[in-house]
Amino acid sequence: MAESIMGKPEHINVLIIRSGQSEWDRTGRLAGQADLPLCEQSKLELQDASSLLDGAELSAILHAGDQCSKSTAEVYTSVTGGKSKTIDAIADIDLGLWEGLRWEDLEDKAPKAFREWKENPANVIVPEGESLNEAFNRISLALAKAIEKLRAPDPGVGVVLRPMAYGLVRCWLTGRPVSELWEVMEGPSAEWHELSRAQLKQTRELSRVGS
């Protein structure tokens, strides 16, 4: 692996991990930042998914503070040996007044907003919540800062993310626009990416420009 001038690796291997599901996820409710436990079925699925990484090593596993994220991180730390670390700012998008609604409830209550949410979610500002761009900036900046602070990012860093946050981070890592969130969210439950120090620096600089 190439070394930077400061002796740090120029690229960092990042494993993004979609958290297990809550009962709200299973039943089609918009969870947002609701602090919910894993459903029983998801606990079994996580054991199977994490077993595919048996033998892999991670220096750290970053996760938000909600129960689903914490429990998912615990499963993966037991397999990879990574040290678990809570980063509250990588929590899922704040869905404000939409939190807890079923998709069909939202369609009934706000058909125009629902249609826009499905077709171009980046244009929607959730009542008393945050936009996709706001969530994207918050999460990507928090991750950039957290990863830069790690003293030993080799051999890799795991990041557990709730579903929409997972999609936004995939957008960040691949350069896809947040307007393609629904498509990007369809990625695998765990996926490796190579993140450059230059991209971390760029993320922090863009956040300063936008603040």
GIZITA-V836704 format. One record per pair of residues at least 4 apart in sequence whose C-alpha atoms are under 7 Angstrom apart, sorted by sequence separation. I is the first residue (numbers start at 1). GAP is how many residues later the second one is. D is the distance in whole Angstrom. If there is no record, write none. Layout:
I/GAP/D ; I/GAP/D
//
This chain:
3/4/6 ; 4/4/5 ; 21/4/6 ; 22/4/6 ; 23/4/6 ; 24/4/6 ; 25/4/6 ; 38/4/6 ; 39/4/7 ; 40/4/7 ; 41/4/6 ; 42/4/6 ; 43/4/7 ; 44/4/7 ; 45/4/6 ; 46/4/6 ; 47/4/6 ; 65/4/7 ; 66/4/6 ; 67/4/6 ; 68/4/6 ; 69/4/6 ; 70/4/6 ; 71/4/7 ; 72/4/7 ; 73/4/6 ; 74/4/6 ; 75/4/7 ; 76/4/6 ; 77/4/5 ; 95/4/5 ; 101/4/6 ; 102/4/6 ; 103/4/6 ; 104/4/6 ; 105/4/6 ; 106/4/6 ; 107/4/5 ; 110/4/6 ; 111/4/6 ; 112/4/6 ; 113/4/6 ; 114/4/6 ; 115/4/6 ; 116/4/5 ; 117/4/4 ; 126/4/6 ; 130/4/6 ; 131/4/6 ; 132/4/6 ; 133/4/6 ; 134/4/6 ; 135/4/6 ; 136/4/6 ; 137/4/6 ; 138/4/6 ; 139/4/6 ; 140/4/6 ; 141/4/6 ; 142/4/6 ; 143/4/6 ; 144/4/6 ; 145/4/6 ; 146/4/7 ; 153/4/6 ; 161/4/6 ; 162/4/6 ; 163/4/6 ; 164/4/6 ; 165/4/6 ; 166/4/6 ; 167/4/6 ; 168/4/6 ; 169/4/6 ; 170/4/6 ; 171/4/5 ; 172/4/7 ; 180/4/6 ; 181/4/6 ; 182/4/7 ; 195/4/7 ; 196/4/7 ; 197/4/6 ; 198/4/6 ; 199/4/6 ; 200/4/6 ; 201/4/6 ; 202/4/6 ; 203/4/6 ; 204/4/6 ; 205/4/6 ; 206/4/6 ; 207/4/6 ; 3/5/6 ; 4/5/6 ; 21/5/7 ; 24/5/5 ; 38/5/7 ; 64/5/6 ; 65/5/6 ; 77/5/5 ; 101/5/6 ; 116/5/6 ; 125/5/6 ; 126/5/6 ; 130/5/7 ; 161/5/5 ; 171/5/5 ; 3/6/5 ; 4/6/5 ; 25/6/7 ; 63/6/6 ; 64/6/7 ; 77/6/7 ; 125/6/5 ; 171/6/6 ; 2/7/6 ; 3/7/5 ; 24/7/6 ; 63/7/7 ; 77/7/7 ; 107/7/5 ; 117/7/6 ; 124/7/6 ; 171/7/6 ; 1/8/7 ; 2/8/6 ; 106/8/6 ; 116/8/7 ; 122/9/7 ; 63/10/7 ; 122/10/5 ; 168/10/6 ; 73/11/7 ; 122/11/7 ; 61/12/7 ; 168/13/7 ; 171/13/7 ; 22/14/6 ; 167/14/6 ; 170/14/7 ; 22/15/6 ; 22/16/5 ; 23/16/5 ; 21/17/6 ; 22/17/5 ; 167/17/5 ; 20/18/6 ; 21/18/6 ; 167/18/4 ; 166/19/7 ; 21/21/6 ; 61/21/6 ; 65/21/6 ; 164/21/7 ; 20/22/6 ; 58/22/6 ; 60/22/4 ; 61/22/6 ; 62/22/6 ; 63/22/6 ; 64/22/5 ; 65/22/7 ; 163/22/7 ; 57/23/5 ; 58/23/6 ; 59/23/5 ; 60/23/4 ; 61/23/5 ; 62/23/5 ; 63/23/5 ; 64/23/5 ; 65/23/5 ; 56/24/6 ; 57/24/6 ; 58/24/5 ; 59/24/6 ; 60/24/6 ; 61/24/6 ; 62/24/6 ; 63/24/6 ; 64/24/5 ; 50/25/7 ; 54/25/6 ; 55/25/7 ; 57/25/7 ; 62/25/6 ; 64/25/7 ; 20/26/7 ; 50/26/6 ; 53/26/7 ; 54/26/7 ; 64/26/6 ; 64/27/5 ; 47/28/7 ; 50/29/7 ; 140/29/7 ; 36/30/7 ; 37/30/5 ; 38/30/5 ; 96/30/6 ; 97/30/6 ; 35/31/5 ; 36/31/6 ; 37/31/5 ; 95/31/6 ; 96/31/6 ; 97/31/6 ; 35/32/6 ; 36/32/6 ; 96/32/5 ; 136/32/6 ; 140/32/7 ; 96/33/4 ; 95/34/5 ; 94/35/5 ; 95/35/7 ; 94/36/6 ; 93/37/7 ; 93/42/6 ; 22/46/7 ; 132/46/7 ; 21/47/7 ; 20/48/6 ; 19/49/6 ; 89/49/7 ; 90/49/5 ; 19/50/5 ; 89/50/6 ; 20/52/6 ; 90/52/6 ; 19/53/6 ; 89/53/6 ; 122/56/6 ; 144/56/5 ; 122/57/5 ; 33/58/6 ; 121/58/6 ; 33/59/6 ; 120/59/6 ; 144/59/7 ; 32/60/6 ; 33/60/6 ; 32/61/6 ; 33/61/6 ; 32/62/5 ; 141/62/6 ; 32/63/5 ; 141/63/6 ; 141/66/7 ; 32/67/6 ; 30/68/7 ; 31/68/6 ; 30/69/5 ; 31/69/6 ; 30/70/5 ; 92/70/6 ; 29/71/5 ; 30/71/6 ; 93/71/7 ; 29/72/5 ; 30/72/6 ; 92/72/6 ; 93/72/7 ; 29/73/4 ; 92/73/5 ; 28/74/6 ; 29/74/6 ; 28/75/6 ; 73/87/6 ; 69/91/6 ; 69/92/7 ; 59/93/7 ; 69/93/7 ; 59/94/6 ; 59/95/6 ; 59/96/6 ; 61/96/6 ; 62/96/6 ; 63/96/6 ; 58/97/6 ; 59/97/6 ; 60/97/5 ; 61/97/4 ; 62/97/5 ; 63/97/5 ; 57/98/7 ; 58/98/5 ; 59/98/6 ; 60/98/6 ; 61/98/5 ; 62/98/6 ; 63/98/6 ; 58/99/5 ; 58/100/6 ; 12/141/7 ; 19/141/6 ; 13/142/7 ; 14/142/6 ; 15/142/6 ; 16/142/6 ; 17/142/6 ; 18/142/6 ; 19/142/6 ; 13/143/5 ; 14/143/5 ; 15/143/5 ; 16/143/5 ; 17/143/5 ; 18/143/5 ; 19/143/5 ; 12/144/6 ; 13/144/6 ; 14/144/6 ; 15/144/6 ; 16/144/6 ; 17/144/6 ; 18/144/6 ; 19/144/7 ; 18/145/6 ; 18/148/6 ; 18/171/5 ; 17/172/6 ; 18/172/6 ; 17/173/4 ; 16/174/6 ; 17/174/7 ; 15/175/7 ; 16/175/5 ; 15/176/5 ; 16/176/6 ; 15/177/4 ; 14/178/6 ; 15/178/6 ; 13/179/7 ; 14/179/5 ; 13/180/6 ; 14/180/6 ; 13/181/5 ; 14/181/7 ; 12/182/6 ; 13/182/6 ; 11/183/6 ; 12/183/5 ; 11/184/5 ; 12/184/6 ; 11/185/4 ; 10/186/6 ; 11/186/6 ; 10/187/6
//
